[in-house]
Amino acid sequence: MGEHPFPESDENIKEVIITQSPQTVSVISTGDERASPIIVLTNIGNNDIRNFRIANEYQVE
């Protein structure tokens, strides 16, 4: 376990335009404990997005 009981690190904002399917976007956390990222998706187009999937994977050391 890390030094602190709660996950903590600087906020890291990454804005990506999804241009292909499938597309992988890596989210990096430098906190001392594993934490789930907050992912916000905004559709700025006029078309509906269907069959969208987010997979949150962790590398185990």
Backbone as CSV, one residue per row, in Angstrom:
resi,resn,N_x,N_y,N_z,CA_x,CA_y,CA_z,C_x,C_y,C_z
1,MET,0.844,-1.178,0.000,0.000,0.000,0.000,0.887,1.237,0.000
2,GLY,0.429,2.276,-0.614,1.187,3.522,-0.710,1.236,4.265,0.611
3,GLU,1.778,5.445,0.569,1.959,6.262,1.753,0.645,6.844,2.271
4,HIS,-0.329,7.075,1.395,-1.595,7.695,1.765,-2.738,6.699,1.567
5,PRO,-3.798,6.785,2.388,-4.895,5.819,2.270,-5.800,6.038,1.064
6,PHE,-5.733,7.199,0.414,-6.595,7.494,-0.720,-5.747,7.800,-1.954
7,PRO,-6.206,7.391,-3.146,-5.474,7.723,-4.371,-5.361,9.234,-4.531
8,GLU,-4.195,9.698,-4.904,-3.984,11.140,-5.018,-2.884,11.427,-6.035
9,SER,-3.161,12.355,-6.944,-2.133,12.853,-7.859,-2.675,14.113,-8.509
10,ASP,-1.839,14.791,-9.287,-2.278,15.991,-9.981,-3.327,15.633,-11.030
11,GLU,-4.266,16.569,-11.261,-5.273,16.363,-12.294,-4.599,16.375,-13.663
12,ASN,-4.974,15.450,-14.507,-4.403,15.345,-15.844,-5.558,15.301,-16.834
13,ILE,-5.734,16.380,-17.601,-6.822,16.455,-18.574,-6.262,16.153,-19.957
14,LYS,-6.906,15.219,-20.648,-6.466,14.836,-21.987,-7.678,14.891,-22.904
15,GLU,-7.630,15.755,-23.904,-8.721,15.870,-24.870,-8.293,15.196,-26.163
16,VAL,-9.119,14.265,-26.635,-8.805,13.481,-27.822,-10.016,13.484,-28.741
17,ILE,-9.781,13.644,-30.028,-10.847,13.498,-31.018,-10.762,12.077,-31.556
18,ILE,-11.844,11.323,-31.388,-11.876,9.944,-31.862,-12.142,9.964,-33.359
19,THR,-11.200,9.416,-34.128,-11.289,9.486,-35.590,-11.366,8.126,-36.261
20,GLN,-11.230,7.052,-35.487,-11.279,5.726,-36.082,-11.943,4.747,-35.126
21,SER,-12.296,3.582,-35.640,-12.938,2.564,-34.829,-12.283,1.221,-35.119
22,PRO,-11.732,0.550,-34.131,-11.603,1.005,-32.748,-10.429,1.962,-32.592
23,GLN,-10.410,2.699,-31.497,-9.310,3.605,-31.182,-8.971,3.433,-29.715
24,THR,-7.684,3.362,-29.415,-7.222,3.211,-28.042,-6.671,4.533,-27.549
25,VAL,-7.112,4.953,-26.368,-6.609,6.163,-25.725,-6.081,5.744,-24.358
26,SER,-4.816,6.002,-24.084,-4.225,5.636,-22.799,-4.426,6.745,-21.786
27,VAL,-4.796,6.363,-20.570,-4.959,7.298,-19.462,-3.929,6.906,-18.414
28,ILE,-3.040,7.826,-18.068,-1.949,7.543,-17.147,-2.216,8.217,-15.805
29,SER,-2.028,7.466,-14.713,-2.150,8.022,-13.369,-0.805,7.886,-12.677
30,THR,-0.328,8.964,-12.071,0.938,8.911,-11.345,0.712,8.882,-9.843
31,GLY,-0.521,8.614,-9.423,-0.826,8.525,-7.998,-0.136,7.328,-7.364
32,ASP,-0.070,7.306,-6.031,0.623,6.209,-5.358,-0.287,4.998,-5.113
33,GLU,-1.560,5.090,-5.450,-2.479,3.961,-5.379,-3.276,3.904,-6.673
34,ARG,-3.671,2.719,-7.103,-4.463,2.564,-8.316,-5.825,3.233,-8.117
35,ALA,-6.253,4.009,-9.091,-7.533,4.714,-9.008,-8.221,4.677,-10.365
36,SER,-9.538,4.683,-10.343,-10.299,4.714,-11.590,-10.300,6.127,-12.149
37,PRO,-9.999,6.293,-13.429,-10.046,7.633,-14.019,-11.484,8.085,-14.213
38,ILE,-11.703,9.372,-14.247,-13.003,9.930,-14.609,-12.943,10.224,-16.102
39,ILE,-13.816,9.588,-16.859,-13.825,9.738,-18.313,-15.113,10.440,-18.717
40,VAL,-14.990,11.575,-19.402,-16.148,12.335,-19.867,-16.145,12.310,-21.388
41,LEU,-17.249,11.873,-21.974,-17.373,11.839,-23.432,-18.408,12.855,-23.860
42,THR,-18.068,13.662,-24.854,-18.993,14.660,-25.383,-19.096,14.482,-26.888
43,ASN,-20.300,14.287,-27.378,-20.529,14.157,-28.814,-20.728,15.559,-29.376
44,ILE,-19.755,16.042,-30.162,-19.870,17.387,-30.733,-20.393,17.347,-32.163
45,GLY,-20.743,16.151,-32.625,-21.277,15.998,-33.978,-22.796,15.993,-33.967
46,ASN,-23.369,15.822,-35.131,-24.821,15.796,-35.276,-25.390,14.388,-35.271
47,ASN,-24.543,13.375,-35.382,-25.007,11.991,-35.462,-24.987,11.323,-34.096
48,ASP,-25.923,10.405,-33.877,-25.929,9.609,-32.657,-24.762,8.628,-32.685
49,ILE,-24.247,8.308,-31.513,-23.178,7.320,-31.389,-23.802,6.052,-30.822
50,ARG,-23.652,4.944,-31.519,-24.236,3.672,-31.095,-23.131,2.636,-30.881
51,ASN,-23.435,1.657,-30.046,-22.518,0.537,-29.776,-21.149,1.023,-29.311
52,PHE,-21.147,1.916,-28.344,-19.914,2.489,-27.819,-19.498,1.697,-26.585
53,ARG,-18.204,1.395,-26.444,-17.724,0.607,-25.314,-16.452,1.231,-24.755
54,ILE,-16.368,1.294,-23.428,-15.150,1.734,-22.746,-14.616,0.549,-21.956
55,ALA,-13.337,0.233,-22.121,-12.687,-0.823,-21.351,-11.615,-0.169,-20.485
56,ASN,-11.706,-0.356,-19.185,-10.738,0.200,-18.244,-9.829,-0.946,-17.796
57,GLU,-8.581,-0.948,-18.258,-7.653,-2.034,-17.976,-6.507,-1.532,-17.111
58,TYR,-6.030,-2.399,-16.211,-4.903,-2.071,-15.344,-3.764,-3.046,-15.605
59,GLN,-2.545,-2.529,-15.603,-1.369,-3.380,-15.704,-0.996,-3.823,-14.296
60,VAL,-0.870,-5.117,-14.082,-0.512,-5.655,-12.776,0.974,-5.948,-12.781
61,GLU,1.662,-5.420,-11.775,3.118,-5.618,-11.708,3.464,-6.740,-10.771
